Amino acid sequence: MTNILQHRRKLERSQNVKILASVIDWTVALYVVVPALVIGFFLYKDFILNISTSWIVHIPLVLFIVLLFIITRIGTIRTYLQRADRLFLIQNRKQMIRLKRAGLHWTLSKHLILLGTGLALLAPIFIIVHHITILELLSLLLLLFTTNFMKLLFQLKLRKWQQLISNIFMCILGTVCFLYVPIIITSLIYLILLVYCTSYYNKHYVFSTKFFDQQVELDQVAFYKWQSLLFQIAPELRSQLVPKLKKPRLLWKNSKRMFRRSDYLIEELVCKTMLRQKQYLFGYLRFLLSGIGLIIIVPIWAKMIMLGILYFTLRSLMQSIIQQILEHKIWSIFQVSNEQIHVASRRLLRGFVDLPLLCILIIFIIIFVI
């Protein structure tokens, strides 16, 4: 059974690594991931040092607690079951129980570590601003962990409207217990609830095969979670077929030229391709707008660093888009030289990268000077 669990976890890790490698190449890692980690560390350090004078002190404690109960959740309790296991593991009930129990322990341990890490990062807010003790933070960890476990059981047993009502009730109950009930009583109540939830799950979902198909379906969704997220962000990756494109109303077949100069043929076709193929346009806009948002929220000392990072990453993205467009077979019809492509690429980079970032820089200079 240990070999089956290890094999399936290894298969899942290898798939997630492939997906990660397809999204984060060396350029993204060099220009985005590494700078984001370094800047994030200094931003967190600056936030901790100036926490007593920051805007965070004006947010009431009850709002933090409610948000934690709403945001935190367990996605799915992993069972690592597959449809073929109906023929093999059901005949050997003990092995199936061990596999389900191992998945339960792995899921709960992972969620507990994530919750503990998140509370550890938020600990300065609770300790410095709201004067919460370490013991109270541990009690909050128990409350969040038990509540998330109960939410998952409600999700498996109740309908959606019943889940909504029960989740609201659990959120209110957890907030009231943490703020107004003594720590010892609250911890005992939630320990009893945790033990009951664990025994209930073992009885109905570990030792029983009644919900086998439901558990297989949920585990498959969890297995392909990151791949599904990637397809939602970039639907064109779902298959290698050429997507059917719909031309916008403003760009019909007989649309007028965007540029008056005749030597701007490459720029014309690239711009119209970006407008008609939404994945190019939306990818560019998402990157540009998210970078502007980060520049706005970071401190003054980090704005120029973020602007520089945005410049290089946006330039790399546009170069990739231009390269993909120029690799289309239609360019074999036009007689364009490498020099013309090089000149057009420089013009496009100036228009899509240099000009927007220069405008952003001028706006920030005007704001800070005034």
Summary of the structure (lengths in Angstrom):
residues: 370
radius of gyration: 26.9
end to end distance: 68.3
largest distance: 80.4
contacts: 956
relative contact order: 0.08
helix: 79%
strand: 0%
